[in-house]
Amino acid sequence: MFGGGGGGMNPRKMQQMMKQMGIDVDELDVEEVIIRTADEELYFSDAQVTKMDARGQETYQVVGSPDSREKGSGDAGAIESGDADDDAGDAGIPDDDVELVAMRAGVPEDQAREALEANDGDLAAAVSELEE
């Protein structure tokens, strides 16, 4: 179905098929990507990020080589950008996650934070709960 040989499919043909199936693919112009785990941060300073939207379900692909650093040791401006007074009751929910959920679900940030806390920081579950 996808052609013979081991060469794979023509990228233009693949893009055309994806568009027919309702999948949009966009390259994002990003400055940095930080992935926070329980123990460390993976910091991509020069990453290629592709966003794929398949009928409302967004998927992001990050391509690059990250630097690993201890959690919380990143750029002071990025770490301290939130309100210090807010840190006590946020149960470790990053302000960036709160902003993303609030924007995606179209709700105030305090409501987004509550949904994230109720869903153990799961962005997709929080947005889904707020959209119901």
TORPA-4810 file (N, C-alpha, C, O; in nm, 3 decimals):
<nodes>
NODE_1_0.082_-0.119_0.000_0.000_0.000_0.000_0.086_0.126_0.000_0.051_0.224_-0.065_M
NODE_2_0.199_0.125_0.072_0.283_0.241_0.081_0.404_0.234_-0.011_0.505_0.299_0.015_F
NODE_3_0.396_0.158_-0.114_0.505_0.152_-0.209_0.601_0.041_-0.175_0.603_-0.009_-0.063_G
NODE_4_0.680_0.002_-0.270_0.772_-0.108_-0.251_0.908_-0.060_-0.209_0.934_0.061_-0.206_G
NODE_5_0.994_-0.153_-0.177_1.132_-0.119_-0.140_1.143_-0.068_0.001_1.042_-0.049_0.069_G
NODE_6_1.265_-0.045_0.044_1.289_-0.001_0.180_1.308_0.148_0.191_1.345_0.196_0.298_G
NODE_7_1.285_0.223_0.084_1.313_0.366_0.085_1.211_0.450_0.157_1.236_0.568_0.181_G
NODE_8_1.096_0.395_0.194_0.993_0.473_0.262_0.908_0.550_0.164_0.918_0.533_0.043_G
NODE_9_0.822_0.635_0.219_0.727_0.710_0.138_0.780_0.851_0.110_0.851_0.910_0.192_M
NODE_10_0.747_0.901_-0.004_0.780_1.038_-0.042_0.718_1.133_0.061_0.598_1.124_0.088_N
NODE_11_0.799_1.223_0.120_0.746_1.313_0.223_0.628_1.397_0.176_0.536_1.424_0.253_P
NODE_12_0.630_1.440_0.050_0.519_1.519_-0.003_0.391_1.436_-0.008_0.283_1.485_0.025_R
NODE_13_0.404_1.310_-0.050_0.288_1.220_-0.056_0.235_1.195_0.086_0.114_1.191_0.108_K
NODE_14_0.327_1.177_0.182_0.287_1.153_0.320_0.211_1.274_0.374_0.108_1.258_0.440_M
NODE_15_0.260_1.395_0.346_0.195_1.516_0.393_0.056_1.530_0.331_-0.038_1.571_0.399_Q
NODE_16_0.043_1.495_0.205_-0.085_1.502_0.136_-0.185_1.403_0.199_-0.301_1.437_0.220_Q
NODE_17_-0.138_1.283_0.228_-0.226_1.182_0.289_-0.269_1.225_0.430_-0.384_1.207_0.468_M
NODE_18_-0.175_1.282_0.505_-0.208_1.327_0.640_-0.312_1.438_0.636_-0.404_1.441_0.718_M
NODE_19_-0.299_1.530_0.541_-0.396_1.638_0.527_-0.535_1.583_0.494_-0.635_1.633_0.545_K
NODE_20_-0.541_1.481_0.409_-0.668_1.418_0.374_-0.733_1.353_0.495_-0.856_1.346_0.505_Q
NODE_21_-0.651_1.305_0.588_-0.702_1.239_0.708_-0.732_1.340_0.819_-0.771_1.300_0.929_M
NODE_22_-0.715_1.470_0.792_-0.746_1.572_0.891_-0.634_1.597_0.989_-0.658_1.642_1.101_G
NODE_23_-0.510_1.568_0.948_-0.394_1.589_1.035_-0.313_1.706_0.982_-0.267_1.704_0.868_I
NODE_24_-0.296_1.809_1.066_-0.216_1.925_1.029_-0.082_1.918_1.099_-0.076_1.886_1.218_D
NODE_25_0.026_1.947_1.027_0.161_1.944_1.083_0.224_2.081_1.063_0.225_2.134_0.952_V
NODE_26_0.279_2.138_1.172_0.344_2.269_1.167_0.478_2.262_1.238_0.491_2.199_1.343_D
NODE_27_0.578_2.329_1.179_0.708_2.347_1.246_0.694_2.469_1.335_0.646_2.573_1.290_E
NODE_28_0.736_2.459_1.460_0.730_2.571_1.553_0.867_2.635_1.565_0.968_2.566_1.567_L
NODE_29_0.870_2.767_1.573_0.995_2.840_1.593_1.013_2.858_1.743_0.960_2.953_1.800_D
NODE_30_1.088_2.767_1.807_1.104_2.770_1.952_1.245_2.816_1.990_1.340_2.796_1.914_V
NODE_31_1.256_2.877_2.107_1.385_2.920_2.158_1.447_2.814_2.248_1.568_2.794_2.246_E
NODE_32_1.363_2.748_2.327_1.412_2.643_2.415_1.297_2.551_2.453_1.180_2.588_2.445_E
NODE_33_1.334_2.429_2.496_1.237_2.333_2.546_1.295_2.276_2.674_1.412_2.237_2.678_V
NODE_34_1.213_2.272_2.779_1.256_2.214_2.906_1.157_2.106_2.944_1.036_2.131_2.951_I
NODE_35_1.207_1.985_2.968_1.124_1.875_3.014_1.165_1.847_3.158_1.281_1.813_3.184_I
NODE_36_1.071_1.861_3.251_1.100_1.839_3.393_1.051_1.702_3.435_0.935_1.667_3.416_R
NODE_37_1.142_1.623_3.492_1.106_1.495_3.550_1.115_1.511_3.702_1.143_1.620_3.751_T
NODE_38_1.094_1.404_3.775_1.101_1.411_3.921_1.241_1.448_3.968_1.255_1.511_4.073_A
NODE_39_1.344_1.409_3.895_1.482_1.427_3.941_1.564_1.527_3.863_1.662_1.581_3.916_D
NODE_40_1.527_1.555_3.738_1.614_1.638_3.654_1.533_1.718_3.554_1.412_1.701_3.540_E
NODE_41_1.602_1.807_3.487_1.545_1.882_3.376_1.626_1.850_3.252_1.749_1.851_3.255_E
NODE_42_1.558_1.823_3.143_1.623_1.805_3.013_1.602_1.936_2.939_1.489_1.975_2.910_L
NODE_43_1.712_2.003_2.909_1.709_2.135_2.851_1.757_2.129_2.706_1.872_2.094_2.680_Y
NODE_44_1.668_2.164_2.612_1.702_2.168_2.470_1.716_2.315_2.431_1.617_2.388_2.429_F
NODE_45_1.838_2.359_2.401_1.857_2.499_2.365_1.841_2.522_2.215_1.816_2.634_2.172_S
NODE_46_1.854_2.417_2.136_1.843_2.432_1.991_1.764_2.314_1.935_1.819_2.229_1.865_D
NODE_47_1.635_2.310_1.967_1.552_2.196_1.929_1.463_2.231_1.810_1.426_2.346_1.790_A
NODE_48_1.431_2.129_1.733_1.330_2.142_1.628_1.202_2.083_1.685_1.201_1.968_1.731_Q
NODE_49_1.094_2.160_1.684_0.968_2.114_1.740_0.862_2.113_1.631_0.841_2.212_1.561_V
NODE_50_0.796_2.000_1.618_0.688_1.983_1.522_0.560_1.958_1.598_0.555_1.872_1.686_T
NODE_51_0.455_2.032_1.564_0.323_2.014_1.626_0.232_1.945_1.525_0.219_1.989_1.411_K
NODE_52_0.171_1.837_1.569_0.078_1.765_1.483_-0.060_1.771_1.549_-0.075_1.731_1.665_M
NODE_53_-0.159_1.820_1.476_-0.296_1.829_1.526_-0.381_1.730_1.448_-0.410_1.749_1.330_D
NODE_54_-0.420_1.623_1.516_-0.502_1.520_1.454_-0.642_1.528_1.513_-0.672_1.466_1.615_A
NODE_55_-0.726_1.606_1.448_-0.865_1.622_1.489_-0.878_1.666_1.634_-0.954_1.609_1.712_R
NODE_56_-0.801_1.769_1.669_-0.811_1.827_1.803_-0.713_1.770_1.904_-0.694_1.830_2.009_G
NODE_57_-0.652_1.656_1.875_-0.552_1.597_1.964_-0.415_1.644_1.919_-0.367_1.605_1.813_Q
NODE_58_-0.351_1.730_2.002_-0.222_1.786_1.964_-0.108_1.700_2.017_-0.110_1.656_2.132_E
NODE_59_-0.008_1.676_1.932_0.112_1.601_1.968_0.231_1.685_1.928_0.234_1.743_1.819_T
NODE_60_0.331_1.691_2.017_0.452_1.768_1.989_0.570_1.673_1.981_0.587_1.585_2.066_Y
NODE_61_0.653_1.691_1.878_0.774_1.611_1.861_0.893_1.704_1.878_0.903_1.807_1.810_Q
NODE_62_0.984_1.667_1.969_1.104_1.747_1.995_1.224_1.668_1.944_1.245_1.554_1.984_V
NODE_63_1.302_1.731_1.855_1.422_1.667_1.801_1.541_1.753_1.838_1.545_1.872_1.809_V
NODE_64_1.639_1.691_1.903_1.759_1.762_1.944_1.831_1.685_2.052_1.786_1.578_2.094_G
NODE_65_1.941_1.739_2.098_2.020_1.677_2.204_2.011_1.762_2.329_2.059_1.875_2.331_S
NODE_66_1.950_1.708_2.435_1.933_1.789_2.556_2.055_1.786_2.646_2.136_1.693_2.643_P
NODE_67_2.068_1.890_2.727_2.161_1.890_2.838_2.079_1.851_2.960_1.964_1.894_2.974_D
NODE_68_2.136_1.772_3.047_2.068_1.731_3.169_2.121_1.816_3.284_2.241_1.838_3.295_S
NODE_69_2.031_1.862_3.368_2.071_1.939_3.486_1.980_1.903_3.601_1.868_1.856_3.582_R
NODE_70_2.029_1.927_3.722_1.952_1.897_3.841_1.826_1.981_3.843_1.829_2.098_3.805_E
NODE_71_1.717_1.924_3.887_1.590_1.995_3.889_1.601_2.121_3.973_1.652_2.118_4.086_K
NODE_72_1.553_2.234_3.918_1.555_2.360_3.989_1.682_2.440_3.971_1.693_2.550_4.026_G
NODE_73_1.778_2.389_3.895_1.904_2.460_3.877_1.908_2.541_3.748_2.014_2.590_3.708_S
NODE_74_1.792_2.554_3.682_1.788_2.622_3.553_1.799_2.771_3.565_1.828_2.824_3.673_G
NODE_75_1.777_2.841_3.456_1.784_2.985_3.446_1.698_3.050_3.555_1.580_3.019_3.568_D
NODE_76_1.757_3.139_3.633_1.688_3.200_3.746_1.563_3.275_3.701_1.462_3.272_3.771_A
NODE_77_1.568_3.341_3.587_1.452_3.415_3.537_1.336_3.323_3.506_1.221_3.358_3.531_G
NODE_78_1.365_3.206_3.452_1.258_3.112_3.419_1.200_3.049_3.544_1.079_3.031_3.554_A
NODE_79_1.285_3.016_3.639_1.239_2.950_3.760_1.161_3.045_3.849_1.061_3.005_3.910_I
NODE_80_1.204_3.172_3.858_1.142_3.266_3.949_1.034_3.350_3.883_0.991_3.450_3.941_E
NODE_81_0.989_3.313_3.764_0.892_3.395_3.693_0.754_3.393_3.758_0.676_3.485_3.736_S
NODE_82_0.722_3.290_3.838_0.592_3.283_3.904_0.590_3.367_4.029_0.694_3.415_4.074_G
NODE_83_0.472_3.386_4.085_0.459_3.460_4.210_0.508_3.375_4.324_0.466_3.260_4.337_D
NODE_84_0.595_3.428_4.407_0.649_3.353_4.520_0.539_3.317_4.618_0.545_3.211_4.681_A
NODE_85_0.439_3.402_4.632_0.330_3.375_4.725_0.245_3.258_4.680_0.178_3.195_4.762_D
NODE_86_0.247_3.228_4.552_0.164_3.122_4.495_0.221_2.983_4.520_0.148_2.885_4.513_D
NODE_87_0.351_2.973_4.550_0.417_2.844_4.556_0.364_2.755_4.668_0.370_2.633_4.655_D
NODE_88_0.314_2.811_4.777_0.275_2.731_4.892_0.160_2.636_4.861_0.163_2.521_4.903_A
NODE_89_0.060_2.681_4.788_-0.057_2.598_4.767_-0.066_2.532_4.631_-0.171_2.478_4.597_G
NODE_90_0.041_2.536_4.553_0.028_2.487_4.416_0.062_2.340_4.399_0.051_2.288_4.288_D
NODE_91_0.102_2.271_4.506_0.133_2.127_4.502_0.232_2.093_4.392_0.227_1.984_4.335_A
NODE_92_0.324_2.185_4.362_0.428_2.158_4.264_0.384_2.172_4.120_0.454_2.125_4.030_G
NODE_93_0.272_2.234_4.094_0.224_2.253_3.956_0.295_2.375_3.897_0.280_2.485_3.950_I
NODE_94_0.372_2.357_3.790_0.442_2.471_3.728_0.344_2.575_3.673_0.239_2.541_3.619_P
NODE_95_0.380_2.702_3.688_0.295_2.811_3.640_0.271_2.800_3.489_0.164_2.836_3.441_D
NODE_96_0.372_2.752_3.415_0.356_2.736_3.270_0.243_2.638_3.238_0.166_2.660_3.144_D
NODE_97_0.233_2.530_3.316_0.126_2.432_3.296_-0.010_2.495_3.324_-0.107_2.472_3.251_D
NODE_98_-0.017_2.575_3.432_-0.142_2.642_3.468_-0.186_2.735_3.355_-0.302_2.735_3.315_V
NODE_99_-0.091_2.814_3.303_-0.122_2.907_3.195_-0.170_2.833_3.070_-0.265_2.875_3.005_E
NODE_100_-0.103_2.722_3.038_-0.140_2.645_2.920_-0.281_2.588_2.932_-0.360_2.597_2.839_L
NODE_101_-0.313_2.529_3.048_-0.446_2.471_3.068_-0.552_2.581_3.067_-0.659_2.564_3.007_V
NODE_102_-0.523_2.695_3.132_-0.619_2.806_3.135_-0.649_2.855_2.994_-0.764_2.879_2.959_A
NODE_103_-0.543_2.871_2.913_-0.559_2.920_2.776_-0.635_2.818_2.692_-0.728_2.853_2.619_M
NODE_104_-0.595_2.691_2.703_-0.656_2.586_2.620_-0.804_2.566_2.653_-0.886_2.547_2.563_R
NODE_105_-0.839_2.570_2.784_-0.976_2.545_2.826_-1.059_2.673_2.833_-1.182_2.668_2.847_A
NODE_106_-0.992_2.790_2.823_-1.064_2.916_2.829_-1.120_2.946_2.966_-1.233_2.996_2.978_G
NODE_107_-1.043_2.917_3.071_-1.087_2.939_3.209_-0.982_3.023_3.282_-0.869_3.035_3.235_V
NODE_108_-1.018_3.080_3.398_-0.920_3.155_3.478_-0.811_3.062_3.531_-0.831_2.941_3.544_P
NODE_109_-0.694_3.120_3.562_-0.580_3.039_3.606_-0.606_2.966_3.736_-0.559_2.853_3.753_E
NODE_110_-0.681_3.026_3.830_-0.706_2.956_3.956_-0.789_2.830_3.933_-0.769_2.729_4.000_D
NODE_111_-0.882_2.835_3.840_-0.963_2.718_3.806_-0.877_2.613_3.735_-0.894_2.494_3.759_Q
NODE_112_-0.786_2.657_3.649_-0.695_2.565_3.580_-0.604_2.496_3.681_-0.580_2.376_3.670_A
NODE_113_-0.553_2.571_3.780_-0.465_2.513_3.882_-0.539_2.405_3.962_-0.485_2.299_3.989_R
NODE_114_-0.665_2.435_3.999_-0.745_2.337_4.074_-0.763_2.208_3.992_-0.753_2.098_4.046_E
NODE_115_-0.790_2.223_3.864_-0.809_2.105_3.778_-0.679_2.026_3.766_-0.681_1.903_3.768_A
NODE_116_-0.565_2.096_3.755_-0.435_2.028_3.748_-0.406_1.954_3.878_-0.359_1.840_3.875_L
NODE_117_-0.433_2.017_3.992_-0.409_1.953_4.121_-0.498_1.830_4.136_-0.453_1.727_4.187_E
NODE_118_-0.623_1.839_4.092_-0.715_1.727_4.102_-0.674_1.611_4.012_-0.712_1.496_4.036_A
NODE_119_-0.597_1.642_3.906_-0.555_1.539_3.810_-0.405_1.512_3.818_-0.345_1.467_3.721_N
NODE_120_-0.346_1.538_3.934_-0.203_1.511_3.959_-0.111_1.570_3.852_-0.012_1.508_3.814_D
NODE_121_-0.144_1.690_3.805_-0.059_1.759_3.709_-0.076_1.714_3.565_-0.002_1.761_3.478_G
NODE_122_-0.170_1.625_3.537_-0.193_1.575_3.401_-0.264_1.682_3.319_-0.382_1.711_3.341_D
NODE_123_-0.189_1.742_3.224_-0.243_1.852_3.144_-0.368_1.812_3.065_-0.470_1.881_3.068_L
NODE_124_-0.358_1.702_2.995_-0.469_1.658_2.908_-0.594_1.629_2.990_-0.705_1.665_2.950_A
NODE_125_-0.577_1.562_3.104_-0.692_1.529_3.189_-0.755_1.657_3.245_-0.877_1.667_3.254_A
NODE_126_-0.673_1.754_3.284_-0.725_1.879_3.338_-0.805_1.955_3.232_-0.914_2.004_3.260_A
NODE_127_-0.750_1.964_3.111_-0.821_2.033_3.003_-0.951_1.960_2.972_-1.055_2.023_2.954_V
NODE_128_-0.945_1.829_2.965_-1.064_1.749_2.936_-1.172_1.772_3.040_-1.290_1.787_3.006_S
NODE_129_-1.133_1.774_3.167_-1.228_1.796_3.276_-1.293_1.935_3.264_-1.413_1.950_3.285_E
NODE_130_-1.213_2.036_3.231_-1.264_2.173_3.223_-1.352_2.194_3.102_-1.438_2.282_3.104_L
NODE_131_-1.332_2.118_2.996_-1.411_2.135_2.874_-1.546_2.064_2.880_-1.630_2.084_2.794_E
NODE_132_-1.566_1.981_2.982_-1.693_1.906_2.993_-1.808_1.996_3.027_-1.921_1.949_3.040_E
</nodes>
